[in-house]
């Protein structure tokens, strides 16, 4: 029987589909994802093979295995020298308030656990943060290292850039690492004055389809600044008018750290910079002798898609919630919990712990907002209290527990932060800092609307359907 030209095309297309299915399904199975994600990928590949291949190319993690191996080599290269430089940070007394099991867990992540001798300043005002950041840049004498997810080409972005140009002009080493997707809107020519002054500007995981460096689903979400190796800024604020609250009511949180924990923040920057440029920054100039500035025990935890062994931020938060004895206060703009965090929050509330969530009532990511609301019913049934801010957008990522433990950083309480993005959070084991953050949380709650279970039950069916549909995308939101 003769096969016509259209017949040959149809047969070729069928054979191509079969080849895609035969090649990709074993790859997906070997990745050992959660069963739901594995099944979802298999169904996509079986029913729409060619489109599934493109989706897997863009969002699958095959190429990230290569990056993980590369990053492990980077970390093993840097670790011995950093360990030597940080030797004097060990041996300090442990915080008395925290459960010993939590301290033991914290020590597993980096071999040190919470470091004593830090001074911490909290910024709720974006304008005040940028004033202090500019002053710190203007006073820098040796180096400035910056790492941001978003840098906006507006008045605030120009203000901080001008300060960096002045620093570079007087001989200060300036290195800026921005995420290529988060800062896609700002063009390289915006940073040209800094380049001319001698500063170095690099993009993290630049988008390049030709060498499969798309990584659209895995981005560097960190916000770090290290100045002269002895002070650092870290938190939820990117660089832009939005975070300075110039354009709209925008609530965020950032911290300045001085003391031994700055070494840990510097270490994270060095790892990311090496990963992006192959330039080794682990030298004494960037890790000066640690000095004790204050009474706060602090620890930096960094995690992301390259963290195969532990998801340290996720694991520490989960454990701290399960060990809570009195209260758990959480403020986050993007609340899309996975099952372990959801289980921990519900169990804590059922144990009689005062568990409260402070969330925005509107969001710059509506899909995330609706997906997060789909979890509210089960939380309210367990006794969790939920508050939504109506007149402002909270972008702060904070948790306080039992008056002794608190955290500020880039990680939201969602699956993207826990598994897909590169994140960094600073954890404080300190009553003064934690009580300050608790009081600010309670003050915000007085101006927020508390969501009741009765209100949720009265929502129209269409609203619940929208929430449920958005929830299907939870693993990538």
N, C-alpha and C positions, 0 to 999 in steps of 0.2 A: 504494500500500500504506500502511495506517495504522500508525503507530508508537505502541505503547502507552506509558503513563507510565514503566514500568520500562525500556522500550527507549530512551526519551529520556534517562533517567538514565545508562544504560550508554553511550550515544553521547556524552553530555556529559563523562562521566568519561574516555573514550578521547581525546576532543579536548583535554581538560585535560592528560592525560599527554603527548600529542604536543606541546602548546604548551610544557610544561616542558622536554621534551627539546630542542625546537628553540631555546629561549632559553638554556638553561644550557650546552649542549655548546660553542657558540662562545665563551662566556665562559670556560669551563674551558680551552679550547685557547689562548686569548689570554693566559692567566696564565703560560704557559710553565713549568709545574712540571717536576719530574723525570718521565720517561716513565712510570715505575711508578705514581706518584701520579696522574698525568693519566688513565691507563687505568683505575685503580681508581675515580676519580670518575665517569668516563663510564659504566662498567658499573653503578654504583649508580644513576645517573640513568636509564639505559635500562631496567633491570629493576624498579626500585621508584621511579618518578619522584616521587611525592608525598612519600614518606619521604626520598628523596634531596634534594628541595628543602629540607626542614626541616634535614637534616644539613648541607647546604651553607650555609644561613642561619646555623647555629650555628658551624660549623667552617671554612667556606670563607674565603678571604682577600679577597673583593671589597671589603668595607667597610674592610679595612686599607689598601687603596690610598688611600682618602680620608684615613685617619689618617696615612699616610706623607707625603702631600702637605702636610697640615697641619703635621706635625712638621718637615718640611724648611723651611717658612716660619718656624717657631719658631727653628730653628737658624740660619738666615740672619739673623734679627733679632738674635740674641744674639751671633753670632760676632764682628762687628767690635769690640764693646766688650770682650769677653773677650780678644781678641787684643791690644788695647791694654794691658789690665791685666796680661797675662802676658808682656809684651815683655821684662821683665828676667829671665825664666826661661830665655832662650835663650843660646846662646853658651858653655855649659859644656862641659868636655872629655867626650868619649865614653868609655864603658867599654872597657877594653882587651881583656877576655877574649872578648867576643862576636864572631862572624863579621861582617864589614862588610856582607855581604848581608842579615843579619838586622836590623842597625841601620838599613840603608836601607829595608827593609820597614816597620819600626816607625815611621819618620819619615813614611811615606806616609799613615798613618792620621790623624795630627793635625797634621802639619807641624813637630812638635817632637822626637818620639822620646823616649827615656828621659831624664829630668831628673835632674841631679846634686843633691847637697846634702840628701838626705833621711835621717831617722832612723826606723827601723822596729823595732817591738816585736811579737813573735809571742806569741799566746796559744793554748795547747793546752787550758787549763782554762777551762771556761765560767764557773765561779764567780769565778775571777780576772779574767776579762774584764769581768763585770758589776760587780765591785768597782771596777775602773778606769774603766769607763764612768760609773758613778754619781759617782765623784770628779770626773771631767771635767765632767759636767753641773753639779755643785755649785759648780765653780770658774768656770763660764761667766759672762762679763760683758756680751756683746753679742747673740749669737744662737746658736741650736741648731737644726740642720736634720737631720731623721731620715727615712729611707726604708726600709721593711721589707716583705717579702713576708708574713710571719706575725707577728702580735702576739697573744699568748695572755693571757687574762684570769685569770692565776694569780698566785702570790706574786711571781715574778720580774717579770711584766708590771706588777703593781701597784707594785712597788718602783721600777722605772724611771719609771713614770708619776708617782709621788709626787715623784721628783726633778725631773721636768719642771715639775710644778705649783709647786714651790718656786722654780725658776728664773723661771718666768713671773711669780710673785708679786713678785719683786725687780726686775722690769722687763726681763728678758731676752726677746728675741723667740724664740718656739718655733714651729716648723713641722714637722708630722708628716704624712708621706705613706705610706699603707698600701695594699697591693693589695686590691681589693674581693673577690676570690675567695679568695686565700690567708688573709686575715683575716676571712673571712665569719662565723666563729663568734663573734668579739668584737663586741658590739653598741655602737652609738654612745654609749649612755648610760654605758658604762665610761669613756669619755674626757671625760665631762661636767665633771669637776673641772678638767681642763686648759682646756676651753673657757671656763669661768667665770673662770679666772685670766688669760685673754687669749691663750691659745695657739690656733693654727689647725690643725685636723685635716681632711685631705682623703683621699678614696679614689681610687685610680688606676683608670681605666676602669671606673666603676661599672656594675654589671649593670642594664640597663634595656631590656627587649624592645621597648618602644614606639619607641625611636629607634635600634634595632639595635646598642646598645652592649653586646652580650653578651660578645663577645671572650673566650669561655671558654677558647679555645685559645691565647691570647696574653696572658701575664700579666707583671707587673713582679716579677721574682724577686730584685731587688737588696737588699742589706743595707748601708746607708750611714749614717754619722753624721758631721756636720761641726760643729765647735764653734769659734766666734769666727774662723773662716776660717784658723786656723793649726794645727789638729790634726783628724784624721779617723780613724774606725774603719771597717773593711771586712773582709768575709770570708764565712763560711758560716753564722754563727749568727744565727738570728732571736731574737725576744724571747720567752722562756718558760722554765718549769722544765725542760722537756725539754733545752734547749740549755745550761742550767746543770748538767745531769747530776744533777738531784735525784731524778728518778723512776726512771731506769734507766741502765745504762752507755751513755753516748753520747759519742762522740769527735768533736770538731769543731776548727776552726781559724779564727782571726781575727787581724787585725793592727791596730796603731795606727800611723799615719803622721804625721810632722811634716816640713814642708819644702815645696818648690815643688809637689810632686805633689798636695798638698791642693787647689790651685787646680783641678786636673783633676777631682777628686772633687766639689768644689763646683759645677763647671760641669755635671756630669751631673745633680746634684740640681736646679740651676736650670732645665735643659731639661725635666726631668720635671715640676717644679712649674708651670712656664709652660704646659706641655702640659695639665696638669690644671686650672689655675685662671686662666690668662691674666695672672698677676701676674709682672711683670718684676723679678727680683732681682739683675740684673747691675749692681751699684753698688760703689763703692770700699769701702764698709763690709763687704761680704761677700768681697771679694778684697783683703785687706791686702797690703802690700809683701812679696814672697816673702823668706823668711829661710832661710839654710843651717843645718841642724841636724846633719847627719851625712854619712857617706861614701857612702850607698847611691844608686845610679841606679835610678829607678823610673818606671814608666809605667802609667797607667790606660787600659785598653781597654774600651769599652762597646759593646755590639751588641744587636740584637734584630730583630723583624719590620719595624721602620721603617728598618733599615739596608740599603738596596737596593744600594748600590754595593759595599761590602765587608762580609763577615761577619768582622770584624776579629779577634775572639777565636779563632774557628775557624781562620782563615787563619794567624794567628801560631803557634798550637799545632802545626798541621800542618807548617808550615815548620821550626819549631824541632826537631821530631822527625826530619824528613828530614835536617837538618844535624847531628844528634847524632853524636858521635865515640866516646863512651865508655859513657854510661848514661842511661837514661830511667826515672824512678820516678814512678808515677802512683797517687794515692789518690783514690778517688771513690765516693760511695754509689750512684750510678746510672750504670751503664756500659752504654750502648746506642749504640755507635759507628756513624757512617755509613761508607760505603765508603772515602772518602779517609783518614780516621783509621785505619780498620782496615788499609788498605794500608800506611800509613806505619809503623804499629807492627810489622806482619809483616816489612816490608822492613828496618826497623832491626834486628830480631832476626836476620834472615838475614844481615845484614852483620856480625854478631858483636857488636852493641851489647847491653849488659846491660839488657834491658827487663823491668820488673817492674810488676805491677798489684796493688794492695791494695784488696780489695772486702769488703763485709759478707757473712756467710753467711746472714743473715736481713735482711728489709727491711720498712719500713712501706709499701712499694709492691710487692707480690709479682709483679705482671705485669712490672714493670721488672726485678726480680731474675731471673726465668726467661728473659725475652727476652735479657738480658745474657749469661746462661750459654750461650746458644745460639751465641755467638761464640767460646767458649773453645777448642773443638777446633782450629780453624784457627790460632789464636794459639799454642797449645801446640805444634802441629806445626812452627811457624816458630822456636820456641825462646824464646817469651815465658814468663816465670815468673809464675804467678798465685797469690796468697795470699788466703785468706778468713778474716776475724776471726769467731770463734765466740761469744765471751762479751760482745761489745759491738757497737754499731752505729756505724760510721764515717760521719759526715756531712760530713767535710772534703773540699774540692775543691782538690787540690794537684798540681802537677807540678814536678819538678826535673830539670834536664838538665845533664850534664857538669860539675857542681860550680860553675857560674857563673850559671845561669838558673833562676828559680823563680817560681811564681805562687800567689796566694791570691785567692779571690773567690767569686762565687755560681754560676759556670757549672759544671755537671756535664759529664762526657764523654758526652753523649747528644744526640740530634738536637733534642730540645725546647730545650735550652739554646742550641744553635748556631743555631736557625732560628725558634723560636716565641716564646721569652720574651725580656724585656728583662733583660740581664745586665751585670755589671761585674766585671772581674778586675784586680788589681794585679800587675804583672810586675816582678820585681827582677832586675837584672843586678849581682849582688853575691856574692862567694864566701862571706863569713861567714854571711849569711842562708841561702844555698842549702845550705851544709854542715850548718848547724843543722837544716834541714828534712830533709835526707837522712838524718842520724843518727836523727831521730825516726821517720822512715819505716822504717828498718832495725830499730829497736827494736820497733816494732809488728809487723813481719814475723816476729820471733822468737817472738811469742806467737800467731801465726796458723798456719792449716793450709795447706800448699802443695798445690795441686791438680795432679795428674799426668795425663798423657795416658792412662796405663793405667787410672786411676780413671774417667776420662771414658768410655773405651771399654766399661767394665763396667757403665755405668748401664742400668737397665731401659728397654725400648722406650717404655713409657708416659711416663717422665720426659722422654725426648727429644721425644716428641710434644707434651707440654705446652710445652716450651721453644720448639719450632718454631712452635706456634700463637701463642704470645705474641710471637714475633719478627715476625709479620705486622703487629703494631701498632707496630713500631719508629718509624715516622715521627712518631707523636704521643705517644710515651711520654716 
